[in-house]
Structure formats: C-alpha cells, structure tokens
Amino acid sequence: MSKTTVGMLLGVILAAFSLLWGFWGFILCLLFMMVGAILGRTADGKLDLRGVIDALMGKQTTTSD
C-alpha cells in the first residue's frame, strides 16, 4: 500500500473512533496506534529502543572533533 492509502486508512479509523466513542476514544486509539508503530519499527530493526530510552534519561554522550 502507498503512504497515501495508509494515511487515508488511519484517518478513517481515527474518525470512526472519534464519532463512536468521543474524544477519549480518539485519544486512546491514537495512543495505541503510536505504541504499535513504535513496536513495529523496533521489530523491523529500524528503531533502537534502548538508544531512545537512554537519550530520554540523559545517558547519551556526544563526541566532538
């Protein structure tokens, strides 16, 4: 599927949740989609979850030339 098709599908899903369960249903659906995307990218090897956690906790170091 193209990115446009995926975006349209996600829009329809979020709209349906918004209409059926109101604002909090929309927020909960959006939260689950974000968690699923993060887990999917981690499983594909496109996201280093340990690096993200270390950066959020301030454990990341940088080197300068």
PDB file of N, H, CA, C and O in Angstrom:
ATOM      1  N   MET A   1       0.836  -1.177   0.000  1.00  0.00           N
ATOM      2  CA  MET A   1       0.000   0.000   0.000  1.00  0.00           C
ATOM      3  C   MET A   1       0.884   1.244   0.000  1.00  0.00           C
ATOM      4  O   MET A   1       1.963   1.261   0.592  1.00  0.00           O
ATOM      5  N   SER A   2       0.410   2.260  -0.663  1.00  0.00           N
ATOM      6  H   SER A   2      -0.467   2.246  -1.144  1.00  0.00           H
ATOM      7  CA  SER A   2       1.154   3.512  -0.691  1.00  0.00           C
ATOM      8  C   SER A   2       0.958   4.263   0.628  1.00  0.00           C
ATOM      9  O   SER A   2       0.041   3.965   1.393  1.00  0.00           O
ATOM     10  N   LYS A   3       1.817   5.220   0.878  1.00  0.00           N
ATOM     11  H   LYS A   3       2.563   5.462   0.256  1.00  0.00           H
ATOM     12  CA  LYS A   3       1.723   6.010   2.110  1.00  0.00           C
ATOM     13  C   LYS A   3       0.445   6.824   2.151  1.00  0.00           C
ATOM     14  O   LYS A   3      -0.105   7.069   3.224  1.00  0.00           O
ATOM     15  N   THR A   4      -0.028   7.243   0.992  1.00  0.00           N
ATOM     16  H   THR A   4       0.419   7.044   0.120  1.00  0.00           H
ATOM     17  CA  THR A   4      -1.285   7.987   0.931  1.00  0.00           C
ATOM     18  C   THR A   4      -2.451   7.110   1.353  1.00  0.00           C
ATOM     19  O   THR A   4      -3.324   7.555   2.098  1.00  0.00           O
ATOM     20  N   THR A   5      -2.474   5.871   0.885  1.00  0.00           N
ATOM     21  H   THR A   5      -1.765   5.510   0.280  1.00  0.00           H
ATOM     22  CA  THR A   5      -3.540   4.942   1.240  1.00  0.00           C
ATOM     23  C   THR A   5      -3.511   4.624   2.732  1.00  0.00           C
ATOM     24  O   THR A   5      -4.556   4.574   3.380  1.00  0.00           O
ATOM     25  N   VAL A   6      -2.330   4.414   3.267  1.00  0.00           N
ATOM     26  H   VAL A   6      -1.481   4.455   2.740  1.00  0.00           H
ATOM     27  CA  VAL A   6      -2.201   4.139   4.692  1.00  0.00           C
ATOM     28  C   VAL A   6      -2.670   5.339   5.506  1.00  0.00           C
ATOM     29  O   VAL A   6      -3.363   5.172   6.509  1.00  0.00           O
ATOM     30  N   GLY A   7      -2.302   6.535   5.089  1.00  0.00           N
ATOM     31  H   GLY A   7      -1.738   6.671   4.274  1.00  0.00           H
ATOM     32  CA  GLY A   7      -2.739   7.745   5.779  1.00  0.00           C
ATOM     33  C   GLY A   7      -4.246   7.915   5.754  1.00  0.00           C
ATOM     34  O   GLY A   7      -4.852   8.308   6.751  1.00  0.00           O
ATOM     35  N   MET A   8      -4.852   7.616   4.603  1.00  0.00           N
ATOM     36  H   MET A   8      -4.359   7.297   3.794  1.00  0.00           H
ATOM     37  CA  MET A   8      -6.303   7.704   4.500  1.00  0.00           C
ATOM     38  C   MET A   8      -6.978   6.673   5.399  1.00  0.00           C
ATOM     39  O   MET A   8      -7.981   6.977   6.046  1.00  0.00           O
ATOM     40  N   LEU A   9      -6.446   5.475   5.445  1.00  0.00           N
ATOM     41  H   LEU A   9      -5.632   5.228   4.920  1.00  0.00           H
ATOM     42  CA  LEU A   9      -6.999   4.421   6.292  1.00  0.00           C
ATOM     43  C   LEU A   9      -6.906   4.808   7.773  1.00  0.00           C
ATOM     44  O   LEU A   9      -7.858   4.616   8.530  1.00  0.00           O
ATOM     45  N   LEU A  10      -5.773   5.345   8.171  1.00  0.00           N
ATOM     46  H   LEU A  10      -5.001   5.500   7.556  1.00  0.00           H
ATOM     47  CA  LEU A  10      -5.632   5.788   9.554  1.00  0.00           C
ATOM     48  C   LEU A  10      -6.601   6.927   9.873  1.00  0.00           C
ATOM     49  O   LEU A  10      -7.151   6.981  10.973  1.00  0.00           O
ATOM     50  N   GLY A  11      -6.810   7.821   8.936  1.00  0.00           N
ATOM     51  H   GLY A  11      -6.363   7.777   8.042  1.00  0.00           H
ATOM     52  CA  GLY A  11      -7.771   8.904   9.128  1.00  0.00           C
ATOM     53  C   GLY A  11      -9.184   8.398   9.318  1.00  0.00           C
ATOM     54  O   GLY A  11      -9.926   8.910  10.157  1.00  0.00           O
ATOM     55  N   VAL A  12      -9.559   7.393   8.542  1.00  0.00           N
ATOM     56  H   VAL A  12      -8.956   6.977   7.861  1.00  0.00           H
ATOM     57  CA  VAL A  12     -10.897   6.808   8.669  1.00  0.00           C
ATOM     58  C   VAL A  12     -11.051   6.127  10.020  1.00  0.00           C
ATOM     59  O   VAL A  12     -12.089   6.258  10.669  1.00  0.00           O
ATOM     60  N   ILE A  13     -10.020   5.399  10.448  1.00  0.00           N
ATOM     61  H   ILE A  13      -9.177   5.293   9.920  1.00  0.00           H
ATOM     62  CA  ILE A  13     -10.090   4.719  11.739  1.00  0.00           C
ATOM     63  C   ILE A  13     -10.212   5.719  12.878  1.00  0.00           C
ATOM     64  O   ILE A  13     -11.035   5.545  13.777  1.00  0.00           O
ATOM     65  N   LEU A  14      -9.391   6.772  12.840  1.00  0.00           N
ATOM     66  H   LEU A  14      -8.723   6.913  12.109  1.00  0.00           H
ATOM     67  CA  LEU A  14      -9.457   7.783  13.898  1.00  0.00           C
ATOM     68  C   LEU A  14     -10.790   8.524  13.892  1.00  0.00           C
ATOM     69  O   LEU A  14     -11.329   8.837  14.953  1.00  0.00           O
ATOM     70  N   ALA A  15     -11.318   8.802  12.722  1.00  0.00           N
ATOM     71  H   ALA A  15     -10.881   8.548  11.860  1.00  0.00           H
ATOM     72  CA  ALA A  15     -12.621   9.468  12.630  1.00  0.00           C
ATOM     73  C   ALA A  15     -13.726   8.580  13.202  1.00  0.00           C
ATOM     74  O   ALA A  15     -14.603   9.064  13.918  1.00  0.00           O
ATOM     75  N   ALA A  16     -13.686   7.294  12.891  1.00  0.00           N
ATOM     76  H   ALA A  16     -12.973   6.902  12.310  1.00  0.00           H
ATOM     77  CA  ALA A  16     -14.693   6.365  13.406  1.00  0.00           C
ATOM     78  C   ALA A  16     -14.632   6.295  14.926  1.00  0.00           C
ATOM     79  O   ALA A  16     -15.669   6.334  15.588  1.00  0.00           O
ATOM     80  N   PHE A  17     -13.443   6.193  15.478  1.00  0.00           N
ATOM     81  H   PHE A  17     -12.600   6.161  14.940  1.00  0.00           H
ATOM     82  CA  PHE A  17     -13.320   6.149  16.931  1.00  0.00           C
ATOM     83  C   PHE A  17     -13.791   7.450  17.552  1.00  0.00           C
ATOM     84  O   PHE A  17     -14.411   7.443  18.616  1.00  0.00           O
ATOM     85  N   SER A  18     -13.504   8.559  16.902  1.00  0.00           N
ATOM     86  H   SER A  18     -13.000   8.565  16.038  1.00  0.00           H
ATOM     87  CA  SER A  18     -13.940   9.848  17.409  1.00  0.00           C
ATOM     88  C   SER A  18     -15.467   9.953  17.416  1.00  0.00           C
ATOM     89  O   SER A  18     -16.057  10.440  18.380  1.00  0.00           O
ATOM     90  N   LEU A  19     -16.092   9.497  16.347  1.00  0.00           N
ATOM     91  H   LEU A  19     -15.612   9.101  15.564  1.00  0.00           H
ATOM     92  CA  LEU A  19     -17.553   9.571  16.254  1.00  0.00           C
ATOM     93  C   LEU A  19     -18.240   8.581  17.185  1.00  0.00           C
ATOM     94  O   LEU A  19     -19.267   8.902  17.783  1.00  0.00           O
ATOM     95  N   LEU A  20     -17.683   7.384  17.312  1.00  0.00           N
ATOM     96  H   LEU A  20     -16.848   7.123  16.826  1.00  0.00           H
ATOM     97  CA  LEU A  20     -18.330   6.349  18.120  1.00  0.00           C
ATOM     98  C   LEU A  20     -18.105   6.529  19.618  1.00  0.00           C
ATOM     99  O   LEU A  20     -19.031   6.346  20.408  1.00  0.00           O
ATOM    100  N   TRP A  21     -16.877   6.887  20.019  1.00  0.00           N
ATOM    101  H   TRP A  21     -16.125   7.035  19.377  1.00  0.00           H
ATOM    102  CA  TRP A  21     -16.547   6.925  21.431  1.00  0.00           C
ATOM    103  C   TRP A  21     -16.093   8.290  21.910  1.00  0.00           C
ATOM    104  O   TRP A  21     -15.610   8.409  23.036  1.00  0.00           O
ATOM    105  N   GLY A  22     -16.229   9.301  21.110  1.00  0.00           N
ATOM    106  H   GLY A  22     -16.621   9.204  20.195  1.00  0.00           H
ATOM    107  CA  GLY A  22     -15.915  10.658  21.536  1.00  0.00           C
ATOM    108  C   GLY A  22     -14.423  10.939  21.595  1.00  0.00           C
ATOM    109  O   GLY A  22     -13.605  10.203  21.042  1.00  0.00           O
ATOM    110  N   PHE A  23     -14.098  12.010  22.271  1.00  0.00           N
ATOM    111  H   PHE A  23     -14.762  12.609  22.720  1.00  0.00           H
ATOM    112  CA  PHE A  23     -12.719  12.500  22.321  1.00  0.00           C
ATOM    113  C   PHE A  23     -11.776  11.483  22.946  1.00  0.00           C
ATOM    114  O   PHE A  23     -10.687  11.252  22.420  1.00  0.00           O
ATOM    115  N   TRP A  24     -12.172  10.868  24.064  1.00  0.00           N
ATOM    116  H   TRP A  24     -13.056  11.056  24.492  1.00  0.00           H
ATOM    117  CA  TRP A  24     -11.272   9.940  24.754  1.00  0.00           C
ATOM    118  C   TRP A  24     -11.068   8.665  23.958  1.00  0.00           C
ATOM    119  O   TRP A  24      -9.997   8.062  24.033  1.00  0.00           O
ATOM    120  N   GLY A  25     -12.064   8.241  23.202  1.00  0.00           N
ATOM    121  H   GLY A  25     -12.934   8.731  23.141  1.00  0.00           H
ATOM    122  CA  GLY A  25     -11.884   7.101  22.306  1.00  0.00           C
ATOM    123  C   GLY A  25     -10.881   7.420  21.217  1.00  0.00           C
ATOM    124  O   GLY A  25     -10.063   6.577  20.850  1.00  0.00           O
ATOM    125  N   PHE A  26     -10.943   8.628  20.703  1.00  0.00           N
ATOM    126  H   PHE A  26     -11.608   9.313  21.001  1.00  0.00           H
ATOM    127  CA  PHE A  26      -9.985   9.100  19.701  1.00  0.00           C
ATOM    128  C   PHE A  26      -8.569   9.104  20.271  1.00  0.00           C
ATOM    129  O   PHE A  26      -7.641   8.610  19.632  1.00  0.00           O
ATOM    130  N   ILE A  27      -8.404   9.655  21.460  1.00  0.00           N
ATOM    131  H   ILE A  27      -9.159  10.056  21.979  1.00  0.00           H
ATOM    132  CA  ILE A  27      -7.084   9.728  22.091  1.00  0.00           C
ATOM    133  C   ILE A  27      -6.545   8.328  22.375  1.00  0.00           C
ATOM    134  O   ILE A  27      -5.368   8.063  22.133  1.00  0.00           O
ATOM    135  N   LEU A  28      -7.386   7.432  22.885  1.00  0.00           N
ATOM    136  H   LEU A  28      -8.342   7.647  23.082  1.00  0.00           H
ATOM    137  CA  LEU A  28      -6.952   6.069  23.179  1.00  0.00           C
ATOM    138  C   LEU A  28      -6.543   5.330  21.909  1.00  0.00           C
ATOM    139  O   LEU A  28      -5.539   4.617  21.903  1.00  0.00           O
ATOM    140  N   CYS A  29      -7.303   5.494  20.849  1.00  0.00           N
ATOM    141  H   CYS A  29      -8.118   6.074  20.854  1.00  0.00           H
ATOM    142  CA  CYS A  29      -6.959   4.876  19.561  1.00  0.00           C
ATOM    143  C   CYS A  29      -5.634   5.431  19.043  1.00  0.00           C
ATOM    144  O   CYS A  29      -4.794   4.668  18.565  1.00  0.00           O
ATOM    145  N   LEU A  30      -5.437   6.721  19.129  1.00  0.00           N
ATOM    146  H   LEU A  30      -6.120   7.341  19.517  1.00  0.00           H
ATOM    147  CA  LEU A  30      -4.199   7.352  18.691  1.00  0.00           C
ATOM    148  C   LEU A  30      -3.011   6.852  19.506  1.00  0.00           C
ATOM    149  O   LEU A  30      -1.936   6.612  18.957  1.00  0.00           O
ATOM    150  N   LEU A  31      -3.201   6.695  20.812  1.00  0.00           N
ATOM    151  H   LEU A  31      -4.075   6.890  21.259  1.00  0.00           H
ATOM    152  CA  LEU A  31      -2.143   6.176  21.679  1.00  0.00           C
ATOM    153  C   LEU A  31      -1.768   4.752  21.289  1.00  0.00           C
ATOM    154  O   LEU A  31      -0.583   4.428  21.208  1.00  0.00           O
ATOM    155  N   PHE A  32      -2.757   3.899  21.049  1.00  0.00           N
ATOM    156  H   PHE A  32      -3.720   4.162  21.115  1.00  0.00           H
ATOM    157  CA  PHE A  32      -2.488   2.518  20.653  1.00  0.00           C
ATOM    158  C   PHE A  32      -1.800   2.444  19.292  1.00  0.00           C
ATOM    159  O   PHE A  32      -0.945   1.586  19.075  1.00  0.00           O
ATOM    160  N   MET A  33      -2.165   3.332  18.383  1.00  0.00           N
ATOM    161  H   MET A  33      -2.860   4.029  18.559  1.00  0.00           H
ATOM    162  CA  MET A  33      -1.505   3.362  17.083  1.00  0.00           C
ATOM    163  C   MET A  33      -0.041   3.755  17.233  1.00  0.00           C
ATOM    164  O   MET A  33       0.824   3.190  16.564  1.00  0.00           O
ATOM    165  N   MET A  34       0.239   4.708  18.098  1.00  0.00           N
ATOM    166  H   MET A  34      -0.464   5.166  18.641  1.00  0.00           H
ATOM    167  CA  MET A  34       1.622   5.134  18.315  1.00  0.00           C
ATOM    168  C   MET A  34       2.448   4.013  18.941  1.00  0.00           C
ATOM    169  O   MET A  34       3.585   3.782  18.531  1.00  0.00           O
ATOM    170  N   VAL A  35       1.894   3.324  19.918  1.00  0.00           N
ATOM    171  H   VAL A  35       0.970   3.512  20.252  1.00  0.00           H
ATOM    172  CA  VAL A  35       2.601   2.205  20.539  1.00  0.00           C
ATOM    173  C   VAL A  35       2.847   1.097  19.514  1.00  0.00           C
ATOM    174  O   VAL A  35       3.930   0.514  19.473  1.00  0.00           O
ATOM    175  N   GLY A  36       1.850   0.812  18.698  1.00  0.00           N
ATOM    176  H   GLY A  36       0.970   1.286  18.732  1.00  0.00           H
ATOM    177  CA  GLY A  36       2.012  -0.201  17.656  1.00  0.00           C
ATOM    178  C   GLY A  36       3.080   0.179  16.641  1.00  0.00           C
ATOM    179  O   GLY A  36       3.852  -0.671  16.198  1.00  0.00           O
ATOM    180  N   ALA A  37       3.124   1.444  16.276  1.00  0.00           N
ATOM    181  H   ALA A  37       2.497   2.134  16.636  1.00  0.00           H
ATOM    182  CA  ALA A  37       4.142   1.901  15.320  1.00  0.00           C
ATOM    183  C   ALA A  37       5.540   1.789  15.913  1.00  0.00           C
ATOM    184  O   ALA A  37       6.477   1.383  15.226  1.00  0.00           O
ATOM    185  N   ILE A  38       5.680   2.144  17.170  1.00  0.00           N
ATOM    186  H   ILE A  38       4.918   2.474  17.728  1.00  0.00           H
ATOM    187  CA  ILE A  38       6.988   2.045  17.828  1.00  0.00           C
ATOM    188  C   ILE A  38       7.427   0.590  17.929  1.00  0.00           C
ATOM    189  O   ILE A  38       8.579   0.271  17.635  1.00  0.00           O
ATOM    190  N   LEU A  39       6.527  -0.291  18.340  1.00  0.00           N
ATOM    191  H   LEU A  39       5.591  -0.032  18.579  1.00  0.00           H
ATOM    192  CA  LEU A  39       6.869  -1.713  18.445  1.00  0.00           C
ATOM    193  C   LEU A  39       7.174  -2.315  17.082  1.00  0.00           C
ATOM    194  O   LEU A  39       8.081  -3.139  16.956  1.00  0.00           O
ATOM    195  N   GLY A  40       6.426  -1.912  16.065  1.00  0.00           N
ATOM    196  H   GLY A  40       5.690  -1.243  16.168  1.00  0.00           H
ATOM    197  CA  GLY A  40       6.666  -2.419  14.714  1.00  0.00           C
ATOM    198  C   GLY A  40       8.024  -1.999  14.175  1.00  0.00           C
ATOM    199  O   GLY A  40       8.737  -2.811  13.585  1.00  0.00           O
ATOM    200  N   ARG A  41       8.387  -0.736  14.374  1.00  0.00           N
ATOM    201  H   ARG A  41       7.808  -0.076  14.853  1.00  0.00           H
ATOM    202  CA  ARG A  41       9.697  -0.262  13.899  1.00  0.00           C
ATOM    203  C   ARG A  41      10.830  -0.912  14.680  1.00  0.00           C
ATOM    204  O   ARG A  41      11.902  -1.163  14.130  1.00  0.00           O
ATOM    205  N   THR A  42      10.598  -1.185  15.959  1.00  0.00           N
ATOM    206  H   THR A  42       9.727  -0.982  16.407  1.00  0.00           H
ATOM    207  CA  THR A  42      11.607  -1.878  16.759  1.00  0.00           C
ATOM    208  C   THR A  42      11.786  -3.306  16.261  1.00  0.00           C
ATOM    209  O   THR A  42      12.913  -3.786  16.141  1.00  0.00           O
ATOM    210  N   ALA A  43      10.687  -3.982  15.971  1.00  0.00           N
ATOM    211  H   ALA A  43       9.772  -3.592  16.068  1.00  0.00           H
ATOM    212  CA  ALA A  43      10.757  -5.363  15.477  1.00  0.00           C
ATOM    213  C   ALA A  43      11.427  -5.428  14.110  1.00  0.00           C
ATOM    214  O   ALA A  43      12.122  -6.399  13.811  1.00  0.00           O
ATOM    215  N   ASP A  44      11.230  -4.402  13.271  1.00  0.00           N
ATOM    216  H   ASP A  44      10.666  -3.613  13.513  1.00  0.00           H
ATOM    217  CA  ASP A  44      11.873  -4.357  11.953  1.00  0.00           C
ATOM    218  C   ASP A  44      13.350  -4.002  12.028  1.00  0.00           C
ATOM    219  O   ASP A  44      14.075  -4.146  11.044  1.00  0.00           O
ATOM    220  N   GLY A  45      13.796  -3.541  13.181  1.00  0.00           N
ATOM    221  H   GLY A  45      13.207  -3.423  13.980  1.00  0.00           H
ATOM    222  CA  GLY A  45      15.191  -3.138  13.343  1.00  0.00           C
ATOM    223  C   GLY A  45      15.458  -1.724  12.870  1.00  0.00           C
ATOM    224  O   GLY A  45      16.617  -1.349  12.692  1.00  0.00           O
ATOM    225  N   LYS A  46      14.420  -0.928  12.661  1.00  0.00           N
ATOM    226  H   LYS A  46      13.478  -1.232  12.806  1.00  0.00           H
ATOM    227  CA  LYS A  46      14.577   0.447  12.181  1.00  0.00           C
ATOM    228  C   LYS A  46      14.604   1.454  13.329  1.00  0.00           C
ATOM    229  O   LYS A  46      14.789   2.650  13.104  1.00  0.00           O
ATOM    230  N   LEU A  47      14.420   0.971  14.557  1.00  0.00           N
ATOM    231  H   LEU A  47      14.270   0.000  14.740  1.00  0.00           H
ATOM    232  CA  LEU A  47      14.410   1.858  15.710  1.00  0.00           C
ATOM    233  C   LEU A  47      15.154   1.175  16.845  1.00  0.00           C
ATOM    234  O   LEU A  47      14.816   0.058  17.236  1.00  0.00           O
ATOM    235  N   ASP A  48      16.178   1.858  17.376  1.00  0.00           N
ATOM    236  H   ASP A  48      16.452   2.765  17.058  1.00  0.00           H
ATOM    237  CA  ASP A  48      16.929   1.349  18.516  1.00  0.00           C
ATOM    238  C   ASP A  48      16.247   1.851  19.775  1.00  0.00           C
ATOM    239  O   ASP A  48      16.482   2.977  20.212  1.00  0.00           O
ATOM    240  N   LEU A  49      15.407   1.014  20.352  1.00  0.00           N
ATOM    241  H   LEU A  49      15.217   0.099  19.997  1.00  0.00           H
ATOM    242  CA  LEU A  49      14.614   1.416  21.513  1.00  0.00           C
ATOM    243  C   LEU A  49      15.502   1.719  22.717  1.00  0.00           C
ATOM    244  O   LEU A  49      15.204   2.635  23.483  1.00  0.00           O
ATOM    245  N   ARG A  50      16.580   0.971  22.893  1.00  0.00           N
ATOM    246  H   ARG A  50      16.821   0.228  22.270  1.00  0.00           H
ATOM    247  CA  ARG A  50      17.481   1.225  24.016  1.00  0.00           C
ATOM    248  C   ARG A  50      18.133   2.604  23.873  1.00  0.00           C
ATOM    249  O   ARG A  50      18.300   3.317  24.863  1.00  0.00           O
ATOM    250  N   GLY A  51      18.500   2.977  22.652  1.00  0.00           N
ATOM    251  H   GLY A  51      18.365   2.397  21.848  1.00  0.00           H
ATOM    252  CA  GLY A  51      19.079   4.295  22.421  1.00  0.00           C
ATOM    253  C   GLY A  51      18.097   5.412  22.714  1.00  0.00           C
ATOM    254  O   GLY A  51      18.479   6.449  23.258  1.00  0.00           O
ATOM    255  N   VAL A  52      16.839   5.213  22.362  1.00  0.00           N
ATOM    256  H   VAL A  52      16.529   4.371  21.920  1.00  0.00           H
ATOM    257  CA  VAL A  52      15.808   6.219  22.633  1.00  0.00           C
ATOM    258  C   VAL A  52      15.612   6.378  24.137  1.00  0.00           C
ATOM    259  O   VAL A  52      15.516   7.496  24.643  1.00  0.00           O
ATOM    260  N   ILE A  53      15.554   5.255  24.846  1.00  0.00           N
ATOM    261  H   ILE A  53      15.632   4.347  24.435  1.00  0.00           H
ATOM    262  CA  ILE A  53      15.367   5.312  26.298  1.00  0.00           C
ATOM    263  C   ILE A  53      16.563   5.988  26.966  1.00  0.00           C
ATOM    264  O   ILE A  53      16.397   6.811  27.866  1.00  0.00           O
ATOM    265  N   ASP A  54      17.764   5.635  26.522  1.00  0.00           N
ATOM    266  H   ASP A  54      17.899   4.966  25.791  1.00  0.00           H
ATOM    267  CA  ASP A  54      18.960   6.265  27.083  1.00  0.00           C
ATOM    268  C   ASP A  54      18.974   7.772  26.821  1.00  0.00           C
ATOM    269  O   ASP A  54      19.355   8.551  27.695  1.00  0.00           O
ATOM    270  N   ALA A  55      18.566   8.177  25.638  1.00  0.00           N
ATOM    271  H   ALA A  55      18.256   7.545  24.929  1.00  0.00           H
ATOM    272  CA  ALA A  55      18.532   9.606  25.314  1.00  0.00           C
ATOM    273  C   ALA A  55      17.498  10.340  26.168  1.00  0.00           C
ATOM    274  O   ALA A  55      17.747  11.462  26.609  1.00  0.00           O
ATOM    275  N   LEU A  56      16.346   9.722  26.405  1.00  0.00           N
ATOM    276  H   LEU A  56      16.144   8.810  26.047  1.00  0.00           H
ATOM    277  CA  LEU A  56      15.324  10.352  27.240  1.00  0.00           C
ATOM    278  C   LEU A  56      15.758  10.457  28.691  1.00  0.00           C
ATOM    279  O   LEU A  56      15.357  11.383  29.395  1.00  0.00           O
ATOM    280  N   MET A  57      16.576   9.511  29.143  1.00  0.00           N
ATOM    281  H   MET A  57      16.901   8.759  28.571  1.00  0.00           H
ATOM    282  CA  MET A  57      17.048   9.529  30.524  1.00  0.00           C
ATOM    283  C   MET A  57      18.325  10.349  30.687  1.00  0.00           C
ATOM    284  O   MET A  57      18.811  10.506  31.807  1.00  0.00           O
ATOM    285  N   GLY A  58      18.877  10.875  29.591  1.00  0.00           N
ATOM    286  H   GLY A  58      18.482  10.748  28.682  1.00  0.00           H
ATOM    287  CA  GLY A  58      20.050  11.728  29.654  1.00  0.00           C
ATOM    288  C   GLY A  58      21.360  10.966  29.716  1.00  0.00           C
ATOM    289  O   GLY A  58      22.374  11.517  30.143  1.00  0.00           O
ATOM    290  N   LYS A  59      21.356   9.708  29.298  1.00  0.00           N
ATOM    291  H   LYS A  59      20.532   9.261  28.951  1.00  0.00           H
ATOM    292  CA  LYS A  59      22.569   8.903  29.352  1.00  0.00           C
ATOM    293  C   LYS A  59      23.376   8.946  28.065  1.00  0.00           C
ATOM    294  O   LYS A  59      24.417   8.296  27.963  1.00  0.00           O
ATOM    295  N   GLN A  60      22.911   9.696  27.093  1.00  0.00           N
ATOM    296  H   GLN A  60      22.065  10.224  27.176  1.00  0.00           H
ATOM    297  CA  GLN A  60      23.598   9.728  25.802  1.00  0.00           C
ATOM    298  C   GLN A  60      24.778  10.700  25.859  1.00  0.00           C
ATOM    299  O   GLN A  60      24.668  11.806  26.389  1.00  0.00           O
ATOM    300  N   THR A  61      25.896  10.265  25.306  1.00  0.00           N
ATOM    301  H   THR A  61      25.986   9.367  24.876  1.00  0.00           H
ATOM    302  CA  THR A  61      27.061  11.142  25.246  1.00  0.00           C
ATOM    303  C   THR A  61      27.363  11.469  23.809  1.00  0.00           C
ATOM    304  O   THR A  61      27.045  10.701  22.901  1.00  0.00           O
ATOM    305  N   THR A  62      27.975  12.606  23.608  1.00  0.00           N
ATOM    306  H   THR A  62      28.233  13.230  24.346  1.00  0.00           H
ATOM    307  CA  THR A  62      28.364  13.007  22.268  1.00  0.00           C
ATOM    308  C   THR A  62      29.873  13.180  22.222  1.00  0.00           C
ATOM    309  O   THR A  62      30.512  13.449  23.240  1.00  0.00           O
ATOM    310  N   THR A  63      30.428  13.025  21.040  1.00  0.00           N
ATOM    311  H   THR A  63      29.909  12.807  20.213  1.00  0.00           H
ATOM    312  CA  THR A  63      31.853  13.248  20.862  1.00  0.00           C
ATOM    313  C   THR A  63      32.034  14.423  19.920  1.00  0.00           C
ATOM    314  O   THR A  63      31.234  14.638  19.009  1.00  0.00           O
ATOM    315  N   SER A  64      33.092  15.175  20.151  1.00  0.00           N
ATOM    316  H   SER A  64      33.742  15.000  20.891  1.00  0.00           H
ATOM    317  CA  SER A  64      33.381  16.295  19.270  1.00  0.00           C
ATOM    318  C   SER A  64      34.722  16.074  18.591  1.00  0.00           C
ATOM    319  O   SER A  64      35.591  15.382  19.120  1.00  0.00           O
ATOM    320  N   ASP A  65      34.879  16.663  17.426  1.00  0.00           N
ATOM    321  H   ASP A  65      34.172  17.225  16.997  1.00  0.00           H
ATOM    322  CA  ASP A  65      36.124  16.510  16.687  1.00  0.00           C
ATOM    323  C   ASP A  65      37.184  17.450  17.178  1.00  0.00           C
ATOM    324  O   ASP A  65      38.300  17.449  16.658  1.00  0.00           O
TER     325      ASP A  65
END
